[in-house]
Amino acid sequence: MRWTSMLAIYVLFWAFSVFLVLPWGVRTTREVGGDYVAGQAESAPHDFRLGRLAIRVTIVATLLFVLFFANYRFGWVTPQMLDLFNREAVYNAV
């Protein structure tokens, strides 16, 4: 696999991980016991830490990419194994 393909796939994993990690550890103003700002949604986070979020997202994306790349190199799960409509080919291949 070319390094540019690896980079593109990593960026996709990173973008996916943002939505996966975003709700972790979020506390609203009501949960913290703080005061609302005019126009603030009740579900808005009380203290948004972009740096901590970026670190968490990078860790999760890196772990997912390492699993993906290891599967690519060692062939743990192949496209034929995921073929749900031709089950006989899957069982005969194993």
C-alpha atoms as an extended CHARMM CRD file, in Angstrom:
* protein
*
        94  EXT
         1         1  MET       CA              0.0000000000        0.0000000000        0.0000000000  PROA      1               0.0000000000
         2         2  ARG       CA              1.3420000000        3.4300000000       -0.8900000000  PROA      2               0.0000000000
         3         3  TRP       CA              1.9790000000        5.9530000000        1.8470000000  PROA      3               0.0000000000
         4         4  THR       CA             -0.5280000000        8.3660000000        0.2870000000  PROA      4               0.0000000000
         5         5  SER       CA             -3.2440000000        5.7120000000        0.4990000000  PROA      5               0.0000000000
         6         6  MET       CA             -2.2890000000        5.0320000000        4.0980000000  PROA      6               0.0000000000
         7         7  LEU       CA             -2.4980000000        8.7500000000        4.8900000000  PROA      7               0.0000000000
         8         8  ALA       CA             -5.9190000000        9.0840000000        3.2370000000  PROA      8               0.0000000000
         9         9  ILE       CA             -7.2630000000        6.0800000000        5.1450000000  PROA      9               0.0000000000
        10        10  TYR       CA             -5.8270000000        7.4230000000        8.4170000000  PROA      10              0.0000000000
        11        11  VAL       CA             -7.5320000000       10.7860000000        7.8230000000  PROA      11              0.0000000000
        12        12  LEU       CA            -10.8320000000        8.9620000000        7.2700000000  PROA      12              0.0000000000
        13        13  PHE       CA            -10.3420000000        7.0260000000       10.5120000000  PROA      13              0.0000000000
        14        14  TRP       CA             -9.5150000000       10.2930000000       12.2910000000  PROA      14              0.0000000000
        15        15  ALA       CA            -12.6660000000       12.0020000000       10.9830000000  PROA      15              0.0000000000
        16        16  PHE       CA            -14.7840000000        9.0010000000       12.0160000000  PROA      16              0.0000000000
        17        17  SER       CA            -13.1610000000        8.9570000000       15.4460000000  PROA      17              0.0000000000
        18        18  VAL       CA            -14.1640000000       12.5790000000       16.0870000000  PROA      18              0.0000000000
        19        19  PHE       CA            -17.8190000000       11.5610000000       16.1400000000  PROA      19              0.0000000000
        20        20  LEU       CA            -17.0160000000        8.4430000000       18.1380000000  PROA      20              0.0000000000
        21        21  VAL       CA            -15.0410000000       10.2620000000       20.8500000000  PROA      21              0.0000000000
        22        22  LEU       CA            -16.9450000000       13.5690000000       21.0010000000  PROA      22              0.0000000000
        23        23  PRO       CA            -19.5490000000       12.4980000000       23.6130000000  PROA      23              0.0000000000
        24        24  TRP       CA            -16.9840000000       10.9640000000       26.0360000000  PROA      24              0.0000000000
        25        25  GLY       CA            -16.8060000000       12.8590000000       29.3060000000  PROA      25              0.0000000000
        26        26  VAL       CA            -19.1050000000       15.7010000000       28.2800000000  PROA      26              0.0000000000
        27        27  ARG       CA            -20.9080000000       17.4180000000       31.1350000000  PROA      27              0.0000000000
        28        28  THR       CA            -23.5970000000       20.0220000000       30.6400000000  PROA      28              0.0000000000
        29        29  THR       CA            -23.9170000000       23.2430000000       32.5960000000  PROA      29              0.0000000000
        30        30  ARG       CA            -26.7810000000       21.7500000000       34.6010000000  PROA      30              0.0000000000
        31        31  GLU       CA            -24.6420000000       18.7430000000       35.6280000000  PROA      31              0.0000000000
        32        32  VAL       CA            -21.8140000000       21.0380000000       36.7260000000  PROA      32              0.0000000000
        33        33  GLY       CA            -24.1760000000       23.4150000000       38.5040000000  PROA      33              0.0000000000
        34        34  GLY       CA            -23.0850000000       26.4790000000       36.5470000000  PROA      34              0.0000000000
        35        35  ASP       CA            -25.0290000000       29.4030000000       35.1390000000  PROA      35              0.0000000000
        36        36  TYR       CA            -26.3350000000       29.4310000000       31.5820000000  PROA      36              0.0000000000
        37        37  VAL       CA            -25.2250000000       32.0920000000       29.1240000000  PROA      37              0.0000000000
        38        38  ALA       CA            -27.9930000000       33.8590000000       27.1990000000  PROA      38              0.0000000000
        39        39  GLY       CA            -28.8110000000       31.8170000000       24.0980000000  PROA      39              0.0000000000
        40        40  GLN       CA            -26.9500000000       28.7090000000       25.2890000000  PROA      40              0.0000000000
        41        41  ALA       CA            -28.5490000000       25.3470000000       24.5670000000  PROA      41              0.0000000000
        42        42  GLU       CA            -29.2010000000       23.1630000000       27.6040000000  PROA      42              0.0000000000
        43        43  SER       CA            -27.3220000000       20.2980000000       25.9570000000  PROA      43              0.0000000000
        44        44  ALA       CA            -24.1840000000       22.3490000000       25.2240000000  PROA      44              0.0000000000
        45        45  PRO       CA            -21.0310000000       21.2230000000       27.0320000000  PROA      45              0.0000000000
        46        46  HSD       CA            -20.0080000000       23.3450000000       29.9860000000  PROA      46              0.0000000000
        47        47  ASP       CA            -16.2630000000       23.2430000000       29.2790000000  PROA      47              0.0000000000
        48        48  PHE       CA            -15.1100000000       22.2150000000       25.7890000000  PROA      48              0.0000000000
        49        49  ARG       CA            -11.4300000000       21.1890000000       25.6870000000  PROA      49              0.0000000000
        50        50  LEU       CA            -10.2710000000       20.9390000000       22.0940000000  PROA      50              0.0000000000
        51        51  GLY       CA             -6.7450000000       19.7870000000       22.9780000000  PROA      51              0.0000000000
        52        52  ARG       CA             -7.9410000000       16.8580000000       25.0790000000  PROA      52              0.0000000000
        53        53  LEU       CA            -10.4250000000       15.9060000000       22.3680000000  PROA      53              0.0000000000
        54        54  ALA       CA             -7.7280000000       15.9750000000       19.6690000000  PROA      54              0.0000000000
        55        55  ILE       CA             -5.4600000000       13.7120000000       21.7250000000  PROA      55              0.0000000000
        56        56  ARG       CA             -8.2550000000       11.2040000000       22.3770000000  PROA      56              0.0000000000
        57        57  VAL       CA             -9.3090000000       11.2230000000       18.7230000000  PROA      57              0.0000000000
        58        58  THR       CA             -5.7240000000       10.6950000000       17.5720000000  PROA      58              0.0000000000
        59        59  ILE       CA             -5.2660000000        7.7310000000       19.9310000000  PROA      59              0.0000000000
        60        60  VAL       CA             -8.5130000000        6.0540000000       18.8340000000  PROA      60              0.0000000000
        61        61  ALA       CA             -7.8480000000        6.7150000000       15.1400000000  PROA      61              0.0000000000
        62        62  THR       CA             -4.3200000000        5.3270000000       15.4260000000  PROA      62              0.0000000000
        63        63  LEU       CA             -5.5410000000        2.1380000000       17.1240000000  PROA      63              0.0000000000
        64        64  LEU       CA             -8.2350000000        1.6260000000       14.4950000000  PROA      64              0.0000000000
        65        65  PHE       CA             -5.7680000000        2.2700000000       11.6730000000  PROA      65              0.0000000000
        66        66  VAL       CA             -3.2310000000       -0.1800000000       13.1260000000  PROA      66              0.0000000000
        67        67  LEU       CA             -5.9400000000       -2.8600000000       13.2620000000  PROA      67              0.0000000000
        68        68  PHE       CA             -6.9690000000       -2.0480000000        9.6960000000  PROA      68              0.0000000000
        69        69  PHE       CA             -3.3920000000       -2.1540000000        8.4080000000  PROA      69              0.0000000000
        70        70  ALA       CA             -2.6260000000       -5.4000000000       10.2540000000  PROA      70              0.0000000000
        71        71  ASN       CA             -5.7120000000       -6.9470000000        8.6750000000  PROA      71              0.0000000000
        72        72  TYR       CA             -4.5450000000       -5.6670000000        5.2770000000  PROA      72              0.0000000000
        73        73  ARG       CA             -1.1010000000       -7.2220000000        5.7350000000  PROA      73              0.0000000000
        74        74  PHE       CA             -2.1300000000      -10.5410000000        7.3210000000  PROA      74              0.0000000000
        75        75  GLY       CA             -5.5660000000      -11.0590000000        5.7390000000  PROA      75              0.0000000000
        76        76  TRP       CA             -7.5160000000      -11.9180000000        8.8860000000  PROA      76              0.0000000000
        77        77  VAL       CA            -10.8330000000      -10.8590000000        7.3360000000  PROA      77              0.0000000000
        78        78  THR       CA            -11.1100000000      -10.9940000000        3.5560000000  PROA      78              0.0000000000
        79        79  PRO       CA            -13.9000000000       -9.6360000000        1.3200000000  PROA      79              0.0000000000
        80        80  GLN       CA            -14.9330000000      -13.2170000000        0.5470000000  PROA      80              0.0000000000
        81        81  MET       CA            -15.5990000000      -13.8120000000        4.2490000000  PROA      81              0.0000000000
        82        82  LEU       CA            -18.0290000000      -10.8900000000        4.2510000000  PROA      82              0.0000000000
        83        83  ASP       CA            -20.0210000000      -12.1490000000        1.2490000000  PROA      83              0.0000000000
        84        84  LEU       CA            -23.3780000000      -12.9180000000        2.8610000000  PROA      84              0.0000000000
        85        85  PHE       CA            -25.0830000000      -13.9980000000       -0.3540000000  PROA      85              0.0000000000
        86        86  ASN       CA            -22.6190000000      -16.6840000000       -1.4530000000  PROA      86              0.0000000000
        87        87  ARG       CA            -22.0490000000      -18.6340000000        1.7670000000  PROA      87              0.0000000000
        88        88  GLU       CA            -20.8470000000      -21.8260000000        0.0470000000  PROA      88              0.0000000000
        89        89  ALA       CA            -17.8420000000      -20.0580000000       -1.4410000000  PROA      89              0.0000000000
        90        90  VAL       CA            -16.9240000000      -18.8630000000        2.0470000000  PROA      90              0.0000000000
        91        91  TYR       CA            -17.1390000000      -22.3110000000        3.6070000000  PROA      91              0.0000000000
        92        92  ASN       CA            -15.2630000000      -23.9530000000        0.7260000000  PROA      92              0.0000000000
        93        93  ALA       CA            -12.4700000000      -21.3570000000        0.9060000000  PROA      93              0.0000000000
        94        94  VAL       CA            -11.7720000000      -22.1120000000        4.5770000000  PROA      94              0.0000000000
